[in-house]
Amino acid sequence: MNAQEAKAQIDHLTELINHHNYQYYILSRPSISDFEFDKLLKDLETLEKAFPSFQNPNSPSLKVGGDITKEFKQVKHKYPMLSLGNTYNEEELTEFDNRIRKSIGNDFEYVCELKFDGLAISLTYENGKLIRAVTRGDGVQGDDVTANVKTIRSIPHQLRGNDYPAYFEIRGEIFMHLATFDKLNNTLRKELEEKGYDEDEIREQLYKNPRNFASGSLKMQDSKEVSKRNLDAFLYFIYADESVNESHHESLQKAAQWGFQVSDHFQLCRGLEDVFDFIKKYDVERKNLSYDIDGVVIKVNNYFQQQELGFTAKTPRWAIAYKYKAESVSTLLNEVTYQVGRTGAITPVANLKPVQLAGTTVKRASLYNADEIERLDLHENDTVFVEKGGEIIPKITAVDLSKRLPDAKKIEYIQNCPECGTALIRAEGEVMHYCPNDTACPPQLIGKIEHFIGRKAMNIDSLGAETVTGLHQIGLIKTYADLYELKYEQLLDLEFEVGDTEKKKRSLKAKSVENILNGIEASKQVPFERVLFALGIRMVGETVAKKLAKQFENIDKIANATKEDIANIYEIGDKIAENVVKFFELESNRNLCEKLKANGLQMAIVHDESIERSDKLSGKSFLVSGVFSMSRDDLKKLIEVNGGRNVGSISKSLDYLIAGDKMGPEKLKKATDLNINIISEDEFRGLIG
């Protein structure tokens, strides 16, 4: 066979196999046997091996894996992957519905979908070809797992038809079917039995639940091994700069036509009663599904109405997840211990007799604070009911009083820090107790460093929690500023203990030392707002840090700002302002910032010089609503670079409503009633010249 014939045959087999994959995985209507399909795939692999230059980058042969990934590259999401707000009862869902109606009126529909219990994924397609797959990560950036995702047979490498956008992202969930999970667990059990493991050891080694198994599989280094796990995926939301359809329901149908596997279990709902019916139906039907779900997602159907409703800092206002009641079990409370957080907050923890719950072994549960212990009226050796709040964090919901011992002692909250012995404080109006010894309490110091190196902060992922603890315990680092003084000779072959119960020695070798120092050096390029978040100022999260950085622009101005200066920033307030001022009142914290500055960290906003800035809109607030000649995000950026402030809703304090096409009538009416200045896109451009 010559090269020309080989290329023609490779192209033919690629098209034929993609067709049969679509028939089998998307339509569930296979037209050839597994044996015939495997033969076609084998023929393609043989030809590609003989003529590698003709292999399509999205060849179906890649679905059997083969690429080795040493480390996963971090990729920033073009469209942030936000979480959904949760609700657990009909009353909260009714409140959500009322908020929607108050904002956009009564003329809208919902789409109800199943909430799959898997791993969120974002797929990027360019000219119909899969070019990238990225995990949720922290919502801003995630891991590039493209090679592994290409092994999932239900995810198309090349789309069908030609009416898809030239460039778009589609979000979905990667999961594992229950039958696949059981099969793989049974195989593992046989292997362990042959090696002589006893039953307790086997139970410890077996995979706990399909979700964790799917998540771990997707992060394996060898894509050939990933292909053996038979992962699956449902896709459910399209992001594109150009409009695909006017509604989510239509987009789901369009995505299925392009070759994506879209769940059959979604429904257009005319009102809340239809939503409740859907929720009740699948609370029963979920037991008959081949995969796990943990609830239902409710979304406003129309895209323009979604835009009107907008987003909070973390969640869309037009969607919510209804979570089904969590599984509950009873077990014995062994003791209550106390953890010290990086801010000095003391969290009581219930140590339990191990029990199986929702596919995992639960040994501990958070008790949150002293009020929770009092509410539960906990006594020593109580039998307690435990469930997973939101199917993730175990919590104690009640005590089985019928099993309480007659002489059981009431559990009293501690008075002194369990780590340094300092008397605890509890500020008026707060629920948490705090250890005020933030300059010498070991868990606080270590916690501050761990927060500082975290992904959302300085992202020094070459430094793990165990290494930080070890370096602190041997006195090599006392604060996060000390990280930038570390030298190669200090770290090479350094030994320290790791582990909470069974202590083991760990030694840093040359490669690990290089990775640590390279990670520390790279963190000097992290932008100022993330450095500010990394400092660990109490109540200053990512959003507040961005607001502070934008308002004051450098660390010195923030350090010298008054409580009033800070509290006047939109949506910050007195409590946060008080904590910021207290942080910089301490000479030790000012010294830390000076050390960081001296070591080259970004302690000021770096403006893009190519963007023209002005203060023409200084002190003015804007709400963008409707469709414009540019994207709404670009319009909001114009407001910000000219000194204005974007807000998410209409109030008396709003200065301007920029009204575009297809703007919601309720929003327009409210703005008119409040005498808000309503301007067009052209009038806005006039404001900024």
C-alpha positions in Angstrom: 0.0 0.0 0.0 1.5 3.3 -1.0 1.2 6.6 1.0 -1.7 8.0 -0.9 -3.7 4.8 -0.5 -2.8 4.6 3.2 -4.0 8.2 3.8 -7.3 7.5 2.1 -7.9 4.3 4.1 -7.0 6.0 7.4 -9.5 8.8 6.6 -12.1 6.3 5.7 -11.6 4.2 8.8 -11.6 7.3 11.0 -14.9 8.5 9.6 -16.4 5.0 9.9 -15.3 4.4 13.5 -16.5 7.8 14.5 -19.9 7.0 13.0 -20.2 3.7 14.9 -19.0 5.4 18.2 -21.9 7.9 17.7 -24.4 5.0 17.0 -23.3 3.1 20.1 -22.6 5.7 22.7 -24.9 8.6 21.8 -27.9 7.0 20.1 -27.6 3.6 21.9 -28.3 1.9 18.5 -25.2 -0.1 17.6 -25.2 -1.4 14.0 -22.2 -3.7 14.1 -21.0 -6.3 16.7 -18.2 -5.5 19.2 -16.0 -7.9 17.3 -16.4 -6.1 14.0 -15.9 -2.7 15.7 -12.7 -3.9 17.4 -11.4 -5.2 14.0 -11.9 -1.8 12.4 -10.1 -0.1 15.3 -7.2 -2.6 15.0 -6.9 -2.0 11.3 -6.8 1.8 11.9 -4.1 1.4 14.6 -2.0 -0.7 12.3 -2.1 1.8 9.5 -1.4 4.7 11.8 1.6 2.9 13.2 2.9 2.3 9.6 2.1 5.8 8.5 2.2 8.0 11.7 2.2 11.3 9.7 -1.3 10.6 8.6 -2.8 10.1 12.1 -5.5 12.6 12.8 -4.9 14.5 16.1 -8.4 13.4 17.2 -8.2 9.9 15.8 -10.6 7.4 17.5 -7.6 5.2 18.1 -6.6 7.7 20.9 -9.6 6.5 22.8 -7.5 3.5 23.9 -4.9 5.9 25.4 -1.1 5.8 25.2 0.1 9.2 26.2 2.1 9.6 29.5 1.5 12.8 31.4 4.2 13.6 33.9 2.4 16.7 35.3 -0.8 18.4 34.5 -0.5 21.9 33.0 -2.7 24.6 34.6 -5.1 26.3 32.2 -7.1 29.4 32.9 -10.8 29.1 32.1 -12.0 31.6 29.5 -15.4 31.5 31.2 -15.1 30.9 35.0 -16.5 27.5 36.2 -18.7 28.7 39.1 -20.4 26.5 41.7 -24.2 26.4 42.1 -26.1 27.5 45.1 -27.8 24.6 47.0 -31.2 24.1 48.5 -32.6 21.2 50.4 -36.3 21.9 50.6 -39.3 23.3 48.7 -39.4 26.4 50.9 -35.9 27.5 49.8 -36.7 26.7 46.2 -39.9 28.8 46.4 -37.7 31.7 47.8 -35.4 31.2 44.7 -38.4 31.4 42.4 -39.7 34.5 44.1 -36.3 36.2 43.6 -36.4 35.4 39.9 -39.9 36.7 39.5 -39.1 39.9 41.4 -36.2 40.5 39.0 -37.5 39.5 35.5 -41.3 39.1 36.0 -43.4 36.0 35.5 -42.8 35.3 31.9 -40.1 32.6 32.0 -39.5 28.9 32.0 -37.2 26.5 33.8 -35.2 23.6 32.6 -34.7 20.8 35.1 -31.7 18.4 34.8 -30.2 15.7 36.9 -27.3 16.6 39.1 -24.7 14.0 38.2 -22.3 12.9 41.0 -19.1 13.1 39.0 -16.2 15.4 38.1 -16.9 18.7 36.3 -15.1 19.2 33.0 -14.8 21.9 30.4 -14.2 20.9 26.7 -13.0 23.3 24.1 -13.8 22.8 20.4 -12.3 24.7 17.5 -13.7 24.2 14.0 -15.5 21.1 15.3 -12.3 19.4 16.8 -11.7 18.8 20.4 -8.6 20.8 21.4 -8.6 20.9 25.2 -10.2 19.4 28.3 -9.8 21.1 31.6 -11.0 20.2 35.1 -12.9 22.7 37.3 -9.9 23.3 39.6 -10.5 26.4 41.7 -13.1 27.7 39.1 -10.6 30.2 37.7 -8.1 27.6 36.4 -7.9 23.8 36.2 -5.8 20.9 35.0 -5.3 20.1 31.4 -6.5 16.5 31.1 -7.0 16.4 27.4 -5.1 13.1 26.7 -7.1 11.3 29.4 -10.5 12.7 28.3 -9.8 11.6 24.7 -10.0 8.0 25.9 -13.7 8.5 26.9 -15.7 7.0 24.0 -18.8 9.1 24.5 -16.8 12.4 24.0 -16.5 13.2 20.3 -13.1 14.2 18.9 -14.8 15.6 15.8 -18.3 17.0 15.8 -21.1 16.1 13.3 -22.7 18.6 11.0 -21.4 22.1 10.4 -23.6 24.5 12.2 -21.6 24.7 15.4 -19.7 27.9 16.4 -16.1 28.1 15.2 -14.9 28.2 18.8 -16.8 27.2 21.9 -16.7 25.5 25.3 -19.1 22.9 26.5 -19.4 21.9 30.2 -20.3 18.5 31.6 -19.7 15.8 34.1 -17.4 12.8 33.9 -18.6 9.8 35.9 -18.5 6.1 36.2 -21.4 3.7 35.9 -22.3 1.6 38.9 -21.8 -1.6 37.0 -18.3 -0.6 35.9 -17.4 0.4 39.5 -18.6 -2.9 40.8 -16.7 -4.8 38.1 -13.5 -3.0 38.8 -13.8 -3.5 42.5 -14.5 -7.2 42.1 -11.4 -7.5 39.9 -9.3 -5.7 42.6 -10.8 -7.9 45.3 -9.7 -11.1 43.5 -6.2 -9.7 43.0 -5.9 -8.8 46.7 -7.3 -12.2 47.8 -4.7 -13.9 45.6 -2.0 -11.9 47.3 -3.2 -13.1 50.7 -4.9 -9.9 52.1 -7.4 -10.4 54.9 -10.9 -9.0 54.7 -10.2 -5.9 56.7 -7.2 -5.1 54.5 -9.3 -5.7 51.4 -12.1 -3.4 52.6 -9.5 -0.7 53.1 -8.0 -1.1 49.7 -11.3 -1.2 47.7 -12.5 1.9 45.8 -15.0 3.7 48.0 -17.4 5.2 45.5 -17.8 5.8 41.8 -17.2 9.6 42.0 -13.9 9.3 43.8 -12.8 6.5 41.5 -13.7 8.6 38.4 -11.9 11.6 39.7 -8.8 9.6 40.5 -8.9 7.9 37.1 -9.0 11.2 35.3 -5.7 12.3 37.0 -3.7 9.2 36.2 -0.5 9.8 34.2 -1.0 7.0 31.7 -3.9 7.5 29.4 -3.9 3.9 28.4 -4.7 3.0 32.0 -7.5 5.6 32.0 -9.0 4.0 29.0 -9.5 0.8 31.0 -11.7 2.5 33.5 -14.5 3.0 31.0 -15.4 6.5 32.2 -18.5 8.2 30.7 -19.7 11.8 30.3 -22.8 13.9 30.0 -22.5 17.4 28.5 -25.0 20.0 29.6 -24.0 23.7 29.0 -22.5 25.6 26.0 -20.4 28.8 26.3 -19.7 30.7 23.1 -19.1 34.3 22.1 -21.7 33.9 19.3 -25.2 32.8 20.1 -26.1 29.1 19.5 -29.8 29.4 20.4 -32.0 31.7 22.5 -32.6 29.0 25.2 -30.8 26.4 27.1 -33.4 23.7 26.2 -32.8 24.3 22.4 -29.0 24.3 23.0 -29.2 20.8 24.7 -31.0 19.5 21.6 -28.5 21.1 19.3 -25.5 19.7 21.3 -27.0 16.2 20.9 -27.2 16.7 17.1 -23.5 17.6 17.0 -22.6 14.3 18.6 -22.5 15.1 22.3 -24.0 12.7 24.8 -26.8 14.7 26.5 -28.8 13.0 29.2 -32.4 12.1 28.2 -33.5 13.1 31.7 -34.2 16.8 31.4 -37.5 18.7 31.1 -38.9 22.1 30.2 -41.0 23.3 33.2 -43.6 26.0 32.9 -43.6 26.8 36.6 -42.6 25.7 40.1 -45.2 22.9 40.3 -43.6 21.2 37.3 -40.2 21.6 39.0 -41.5 19.9 42.2 -43.0 17.1 40.1 -39.6 16.5 38.4 -37.8 16.5 41.7 -40.2 14.0 43.3 -40.1 11.8 40.2 -36.3 11.4 40.3 -36.1 11.0 44.0 -37.7 7.6 43.2 -36.3 7.0 39.7 -32.6 7.7 40.7 -32.5 4.2 42.3 -33.0 2.8 38.8 -30.3 4.8 37.1 -27.0 3.2 36.1 -25.1 6.1 37.7 -25.3 8.2 40.9 -27.0 11.5 41.1 -27.3 13.7 44.2 -30.0 16.1 43.2 -31.6 18.2 40.4 -30.3 21.4 38.7 -32.9 24.0 38.0 -32.0 26.7 35.4 -33.9 29.6 33.9 -34.3 28.6 30.2 -33.9 31.8 28.2 -30.3 33.0 27.8 -31.2 36.7 27.7 -33.1 36.3 31.0 -30.0 34.5 32.4 -27.9 37.5 31.5 -30.4 39.8 33.1 -30.2 37.9 36.4 -26.4 37.7 36.3 -24.0 36.3 38.9 -22.9 36.7 42.4 -19.1 36.4 43.1 -19.5 32.6 43.3 -22.7 31.4 41.8 -25.1 32.2 38.9 -28.4 33.8 40.0 -30.4 32.0 37.4 -29.6 28.4 38.5 -29.8 26.4 41.7 -29.2 22.8 42.8 -31.8 20.9 44.7 -30.0 18.3 46.8 -31.8 15.1 47.9 -31.7 14.2 51.6 -28.4 12.7 52.6 -28.0 9.2 53.8 -27.8 8.9 57.7 -26.3 6.3 60.0 -25.7 6.0 63.7 -22.4 5.3 65.4 -20.6 5.8 68.7 -18.9 9.1 69.7 -15.5 8.2 71.1 -14.3 11.7 72.0 -14.3 15.4 71.1 -11.0 17.0 70.1 -10.2 20.5 69.0 -8.4 21.9 65.9 -6.7 25.3 65.7 -7.1 27.0 62.3 -4.7 29.6 60.7 -6.8 32.5 62.0 -6.9 31.0 65.5 -10.4 29.8 65.2 -11.1 26.7 67.3 -13.1 23.9 65.6 -14.4 21.0 67.7 -14.2 17.6 66.0 -16.2 14.5 66.9 -14.1 11.4 66.7 -16.4 8.5 65.9 -16.4 4.7 65.8 -15.7 4.1 62.0 -18.9 3.6 60.0 -19.7 3.3 56.3 -21.7 6.3 54.9 -22.4 7.1 51.2 -19.6 4.8 50.1 -16.9 6.1 52.4 -15.6 5.2 55.9 -16.4 8.1 58.3 -14.3 8.5 61.4 -14.7 12.2 62.1 -17.3 14.9 61.9 -17.2 18.6 62.4 -19.1 20.1 65.4 -18.5 23.6 64.1 -18.6 25.6 67.4 -19.6 25.6 71.1 -23.2 26.5 70.2 -23.5 23.3 68.1 -22.2 21.1 71.0 -24.8 22.8 73.3 -27.6 22.4 70.7 -26.9 18.7 70.4 -26.5 18.4 74.2 -23.6 16.0 73.6 -22.5 13.7 76.4 -19.5 11.3 76.5 -20.0 8.0 74.6 -23.3 9.1 73.1 -24.7 7.3 70.1 -25.1 9.9 67.4 -26.7 10.1 63.9 -24.3 11.2 61.2 -25.0 12.3 57.6 -23.0 13.9 54.9 -24.1 17.5 54.5 -24.4 18.1 50.7 -23.0 14.5 50.4 -19.5 15.8 51.2 -18.8 16.9 54.8 -19.9 14.5 57.6 -21.9 16.1 60.3 -23.8 15.0 63.5 -27.5 15.7 63.2 -28.8 14.3 66.5 -28.2 12.1 69.5 -30.0 8.8 70.1 -31.1 9.5 73.7 -32.4 6.0 74.2 -28.8 4.7 74.2 -27.3 7.4 76.4 -25.5 5.9 79.5 -27.0 6.9 82.9 -23.8 8.3 84.2 -22.6 10.0 81.0 -20.9 13.4 81.6 -21.9 16.4 79.6 -19.2 17.6 77.2 -18.0 21.1 78.1 -16.2 23.3 75.6 -12.5 23.9 76.4 -11.3 27.2 77.9 -7.6 27.1 76.7 -5.9 26.5 73.3 -5.1 22.8 73.0 -1.8 23.6 71.3 -0.3 26.6 73.2 -2.4 26.8 76.3 -3.5 30.4 75.8 -6.9 31.4 77.2 -9.5 31.4 74.4 -11.6 34.5 73.5 -15.0 34.8 72.0 -15.9 38.2 70.7 -19.4 39.5 71.3 -21.8 38.5 68.5 -19.5 35.8 67.1 -20.0 32.0 67.4 -16.3 30.9 67.2 -13.7 30.8 70.0 -10.3 32.0 69.0 -6.7 31.6 70.3 -5.3 35.2 70.3 -1.7 33.9 70.3 -1.2 34.4 66.5 2.5 35.0 66.7 3.5 31.8 68.5 0.8 29.2 68.3 2.3 26.5 66.0 -0.9 25.5 64.1 -1.7 29.1 63.3 1.8 29.8 62.0 1.8 26.6 59.9 -1.8 27.2 58.7 -0.9 30.8 57.6 2.0 29.3 55.5 -0.2 26.6 54.0 -2.8 29.2 53.1 -0.1 31.4 51.6 1.2 28.6 49.2 -2.3 27.5 48.2 -3.5 27.3 44.6 -5.8 30.3 44.9 -3.0 32.3 46.6 0.7 32.0 45.6 0.2 28.6 44.0 3.5 27.1 45.2 2.3 23.5 44.5 5.8 22.0 44.9 5.5 22.7 48.6 3.1 20.3 50.3 1.6 20.6 53.8 3.9 17.9 55.2 7.0 19.7 53.9 5.8 23.1 55.4 5.1 21.4 58.7 8.5 19.7 58.7 10.4 23.0 57.8 8.6 24.8 60.5 9.2 22.2 63.2 12.9 22.2 62.6 13.0 26.0 62.6 13.9 26.7 59.0 10.8 28.8 58.4 8.7 30.6 61.0 6.6 32.8 58.6 5.7 32.7 54.9 8.2 35.5 54.2 11.0 33.0 55.3 10.2 30.9 52.2 12.0 33.4 50.1 15.2 33.1 52.1 15.5 29.4 51.6 18.7 28.2 50.0 19.5 25.0 48.0 22.2 23.9 50.5 19.8 24.2 53.4 17.2 21.9 51.8 19.3 19.2 50.1 19.1 15.9 52.0 17.2 17.7 54.8 15.3 15.2 57.0 12.1 15.8 59.0 9.2 13.7 60.4 5.9 13.4 58.7 2.6 11.8 59.6 0.1 12.4 62.5 0.1 9.0 64.1 2.8 6.8 62.7 5.8 9.1 62.3 8.1 8.6 59.4 11.3 10.3 58.2 11.3 12.2 54.9 14.4 13.4 53.1 14.5 16.1 50.4 16.4 15.1 47.4 17.9 17.2 44.6 14.8 17.2 42.3 12.4 18.0 45.1 14.6 20.9 46.2 14.8 22.3 42.7 11.0 22.0 42.3 10.4 23.8 45.6 12.8 26.7 44.8 11.5 27.0 41.3 7.9 27.2 42.6 8.9 29.8 45.1 10.7 31.9 42.5 7.7 31.6 40.1 5.3 32.8 42.7 7.0 36.3 42.5 4.9 36.8 39.3 1.6 36.2 41.1 -0.6 39.4 40.8 -1.0 41.7 43.7 -4.7 40.8 44.5 -3.7 37.2 45.0 -0.7 38.2 47.2 -3.1 40.3 49.3 -5.4 37.3 49.6 -2.3 35.1 50.5 -1.4 37.3 53.5 -4.3 35.6 55.4 -6.0 38.7 56.8 -9.1 37.5 58.6 -12.3 37.8 56.5 -10.3 38.9 53.4 -11.2 36.3 50.8 -10.5 36.4 47.1 -13.3 38.9 46.2 -12.5 41.3 49.0 -8.8 41.1 48.1 -9.6 42.1 44.5 -11.7 45.1 45.7 -9.0 46.3 48.0 -6.3 45.9 45.4 -8.4 47.8 42.8 -9.2 50.6 45.2 -5.8 51.2 46.8 -3.5 49.8 44.1 -0.5 49.0 46.4 0.2 47.5 49.8 1.4 50.8 51.4 -1.8 52.6 50.7 -3.8 49.7 52.2 -1.5 49.5 55.3 -2.1 53.2 55.9 -5.8 53.3 55.2 -8.3 54.1 57.9 -11.2 51.9 58.9 -13.5 54.5 57.3 -11.5 54.5 54.0 -11.9 50.7 53.8 -15.5 50.4 55.0 -16.6 52.9 52.3 -15.6 50.5 49.5 -18.7 48.9 48.0 -19.8 45.7 49.7 -16.9 45.6 52.3 -18.3 47.1 55.5 -17.1 47.7 59.1 -16.2 44.1 60.2 -13.8 43.5 57.3 -12.3 47.0 57.5 -11.7 46.5 61.2 -9.8 43.2 60.5 -7.6 44.9 57.8 -6.7 47.8 60.1 -5.9 45.4 63.0 -3.6 43.3 60.7 -1.5 46.3 59.7 -1.4 47.8 63.2 0.9 44.9 64.1 4.5 45.8 63.5 5.3 42.1 62.8 2.8 42.1 59.9 4.2 45.3 58.4 7.7 43.7 58.6 6.4 40.6 56.8 5.1 42.8 53.9 8.4 44.7 53.7 10.2 41.3 53.5 7.9 40.1 50.7 8.4 43.4 48.8 12.2 43.2 49.2 12.1 39.7 47.8 10.4 40.8 44.6 6.7 39.9 45.1 4.0 41.9 43.3 2.9 44.4 46.0 1.1 46.7 43.7 -1.3 46.5 40.7 0.5 46.3 37.4 -1.6 48.1 34.8 -1.6 47.0 31.2 0.0 50.0 29.5 -1.8 49.3 26.2 -5.1 50.0 27.9 -6.1 53.7 28.1 -7.4 54.6 31.6 -9.2 57.6 33.0 -11.2 58.7 36.0 -14.1 60.0 34.0 -16.5 57.6 35.7 -15.0 57.9 39.1 -17.5 57.5 41.9 -20.3 56.3 39.5 -22.0 53.0 39.6 -23.3 51.2 36.5 -25.6 48.2 35.8 -25.3 46.7 32.3 -28.4 45.0 31.0 -29.4 43.6 27.6 -27.6 42.9 24.3 -25.0 45.3 22.8 -22.6 45.6 19.9 -19.8 44.3 22.1 -19.9 41.6 24.8 -21.2 42.6 28.2 -17.9 41.7 29.8 -16.0 44.1 27.5 -18.5 46.8 28.3 -17.9 46.2 32.0 -14.2 46.4 31.5 -14.6 49.8 29.8 -16.5 51.0 32.9 -13.7 49.8 35.2 -10.8 51.2 33.3 -12.5 54.6 33.3 -12.9 54.6 37.1 -16.5 53.4 37.3 -18.0 50.5 39.4 -20.1 47.6 38.1 -23.0 46.4 40.3 -25.3 43.4 40.0 -28.7 44.8 40.8 -30.9 48.0 40.8 -31.1 50.1 43.9 -31.6 53.8 44.8 -27.8 54.2 44.9 -27.3 53.2 41.2 -26.2 56.0 39.0 -26.6 54.6 35.5 -28.5 51.7 33.9 -27.0 51.0 30.4 -29.9 49.5 28.5 -29.4 47.3 25.5 -31.7 45.3 23.2 -33.9 42.6 24.8 -33.5 44.0 28.3 -36.0 42.6 30.9 -39.1 44.7 31.3 -39.1 44.3 35.1 -35.6 45.7 35.4 -36.6 48.7 33.2 -39.7 49.4 35.2 -37.8 49.3 38.5 -35.1 51.6 37.2 -37.8 54.0 35.9 -39.7 53.9 39.3 -36.5 54.8 41.1 -35.6 57.6 38.7 -32.3 55.9 37.7 -30.5 57.5 34.7 -31.2 55.0 31.8 -28.7 55.4 29.0 -27.9 53.6 25.7 -24.6 52.2 24.6 -23.9 55.2 22.5 -24.7 57.6 25.3 -22.3 55.6 27.5 -19.6 56.0 24.9 -20.3 59.7 25.0 -19.6 59.7 28.8 -16.1 58.3 28.3 -15.4 60.3 25.1 
